[in-house]
Amino acid sequence: MRHLLLSLVVFPALLSAFQVVRYTNPPPLSFPQDATIGSDFKLFSAWYSGLLATTIQEKTAEAMDYHMFYVDKGMQFIECNAVTHLHYDDYVRWFKAYVLAYSDPVVKRTSVISTGKDMGEMYLNVEAGTEGGFRENFDMKVAAMRVRYTFAPSPENQPDATIGVTFKEFAKWYKGLFAATLQEKTAQGLHNHMFYVDKQMSFIMCHEATNMHYPEFLLWFQSFMLNYKDPVVKITSVISTGKDIGEMILNVEAGTDGGIRENFDVKIGAMRDDTGGWKILIVNRALGCT
């Protein structure tokens, strides 16, 4: 089985095929018209299954570029037998090779699940053949999210709710923001949460040899938000290590549709920036990992 984004062996996270794109800076004229604006996830999934089949069949650079327009640059790609998750460049290489080698595709949707107003996942069964008559059949899971791009939020469109508060007040506020973002599962909620995460932040994850950074944290947070709901977030520790620096430990519990509930602690370090608001600099998800 192959999937896409969060699954078994797969094809992974097409995390922005389903988009509502709002540019505060006009996009270049070379950008295609976004065909998915205004559609719900069920409509998007029907449209995308057709786009996938058409791209494989046409085998043109234009069709390939058009398909990749709907794939987020921060996506995850999960492939058979890969030791670690891959990303956009790896997915492009795999998809190009597949398009070149296979033709006469038959793409069917076997499952469509909307996991929030702006999120969803689908299972596609893909069958295609080679010139030698061999036909391959596999399943893949594709997760997508409606995305609103604002290119560097400004005070006009993203007021900072943390200006002038102490770290203790920020910790209490952020606990609520974290829980609300997981529960609401909207693109706007995710965008609002990430506004308070510094682009130079460090992300420490279980069993990783080196610290990761903003892109990896965003991928982890997106996948957690897609798969878990009904969060209970509690503050277990708050330490102000200076007037403008502090750290908190949050206990997070949330459940899946299958009834599994996960419970973990996460340490979050934050600093007051030049605007007087707080930005998250360190997220340590490795507490208590076994």
N, C-alpha and C positions, 0 to 999 in steps of 0.2 A: 504494500500500500504506500502511496505517496500522499503527502499532504502539503499544507501550506500554512505557515505561521505557527501554530501551536500543536502539532499533532504527533503522529507516530513516526513514520519514516518519511519523510516527505519533501514536499514541494513548498512551502511555508507561507510566509506572511505577506501577502499582497496587501499591505496595510493601507493602501490608499487608492485602490482602484475605484472605490465608491466615494466620489468626492463632490463636495460643494465648495468651489474655490472662490474665495473672496479676496481679490488682490487690492491692497492699498496702493501698490505701485502697479501701473498697467502692465500686463504680461506682454512679452514680445509677440509680434505678429505671427511668428513661426509656431506659436502654441496652437494646437488644434482646439476646435470648439469642444467643450466638455459635454459629452452626450449623456452624462449621468445626473446632471443638475436637476433637482426636483423629484427624482425617483426615490422610492423606498428600497429597502434591501432586496425584497423579493423581486421587484422589477429589475434591479441591478443584476441580480444573479442570473436571471433569464437572458439579459442582454450580454453579460460577460461570457456565458457559455457559448453564445454565438460568436462573440469576438474571438475567443480562443480558437474555435474551429476554423474561422475565416483566416486568422493569422497563419495557422499551420498550413492551410491549403494554398493560400496565395503566394507565400514565400517571397515577399517583396520587402525591400528595406523600408518603404513607406508604411506597410502594414505592421512591421516589427516596431517601428518608432511609435506608431499610434497605440499599439498594445502597451508598450512600456510607459507611455504617458500616464497610464492608470495604475502604475506600480510605484509605491512609495520608495524613495531612495534609502530610507532607513529600515526597509523590510527585513524579515528573517526568512531564510530558505533552509528547510529541513529535508535533507536528501537521504536516500537509503545508505546505510552503513557508514555515514559520516560521523566522525567522533565528536565534532562540535557543530553548532549551528552556523550556517553560511549566511551570506548577505547579498545585496543587490547585484554586485558584479558577478558573483558566482551563479546567481539565478539567470542573469543575462546570457552567460556562456552556456549554461545547460539548455536554456530555452532555444537559443540560436541553433545549437547542435541538434536538438530534437526537431525543430522546424525543417532543417536541411535534410534530415534522414527519413522523416515520415510524411505520409500524405494520406488523403482520403479519410480524414478524421471523423469520428462519431463521438460527440460530447453530450453526455446526459447528466442532468442534476439528479442526485439520489437523496439529498437532504438539504434543506434550507432552514436556518435558525436565525432569527433576529435576536441578538443578545442585548439590545438596547435601541433607543430611538435612532442612534447614529452608528450602530455597529451590527455586524452579523457574520455568520460563517456558513459556508456551503460545502458539500461534498460533490465532486464531479467524477464521473466515470469516463475515462478517456480511452478510446481505442483508435489506433491508426496503424498503417501498414508501410512496409518498405517496398522498394522496387523489386526485391526478390520474392515478394509475396508473403513475408513474415508479418504477422500482426501482433502488436503489443497491446495489452489491456491493463490499466492500472487505475486506482482511485487516488484522488488527492483532495486535501482539505484546503480551502481558501478562506482566509479571514479578511474582512475589509472594514474600513471606517470612513465615515463622511468627514472630510477635512476642510476646515476654513483657514486659509493662509492669510496672515496679516503682516508677515515680514516685519519683525521687530516691533512688538507692541509698544505703543507710546502712551503717555499719560492721558491722551484724548480718548483712546479706545480701551485702555486697560488701567484703570485707576489702581494704585497700590494701596491695599487695605491695611498694610502693616506699618505704614509711616507713623512714627511717634510712639509706638508701643514698646513695652519692655519685652525681654525674651520670654519671660514667664507668660505674658499675655499672648505673644506670638505662638508659643507652644500650644496653648489651649485652642487658639484659633486654627492652627494648622491641623491639629487632630481632627477637628470638624471638617476642614477642607478635604483631607485625605479620605475620610469616610464618605463624604458626599460625592466626591469624584468617582469612587468605586461603585457607589450605588446608582448614580444617575446614568452613567455610561453614555455621555454625550460628548461630541467633539468639542463643544464650547467649554464643558467642564474640564476636559483634559487640557485644553489650551490654557485655561485659567490657572490650573494647578502648575503646569510647567513654567508659567511666567515667574513663579517664585523659586525656580531651580536655576542656579547659576550655570552658565554654559561651560564653565571650567571645572565643574564639580567632579568629585571622585566617587565612584560606586564600587563598593566591596561586596562581592557575592560569594555564596558558599562554594568551596572547592575550586575557586579560580586562583591561578598562580600569581596573577598580577592584578592591580587595581584597574577598574574600567572607568568609563567617563559618561558624559551626558547621553550620547547616542545609545549606549548599552542600557543605561537606566531607563531611558524613554521606552525602549523595546520591552524591558522587563515589566515596567509599569503598565504599558498597553496590554501585554498578554495577561497580566494578573487581573486587570480590569475586565478583559473579555471573558475570563473563565470563572470569576468569583463574584459573589453578591452577598447581600445582607451582612455587611461588615460591622464588627464591633471593635472600635479603636479606643484604647485606654492609655493614658500617660502613666508610666511607672517611675519615671525619673526626670527631673528638670534641673540642670546645672548651668548657672550663668558663670562663664569663665572669664568675664570681663564685661564692661559696659555695653560693648557692641558684639559680643561673641557668646554663644551658648550651645549646649547640646541637650537633647532629650532622648529618652528611650520610650518607644511606643510598643504596646502589645497589640497585635493585629490578629483578628480571627474573622474568617469569611468562608462561605460555602459554595459548592458547585451545584449545578442542576441535579447531579446524581446523589446529592446528600452528603458528600464528603466535606468536612470542615477542616481547614488548615489553621494552625495557630503558630505564630512566630513573633520574635522581638526584632525590632529594627532601631538602630541608633542613628540619629539625625543631628548633624552639626550645621549651624547657621551663623551668618554674620550680617550685620547691618551694612548696607552699601552706601554709596555717595548720596543717594536720594533720601536716606533716612529710613528706608524700608528694609525688610529682612529677606535674604536669599539663602537657599540651602546650598551648602558647599560639600558636605559629605553625607552619604547614605551608606550605612553598614548593615547589610542584610545577612552577614555571616555569623551573627550572634547565635550561639547554641547549635550551630550546624554540626551534624555527625557524619 
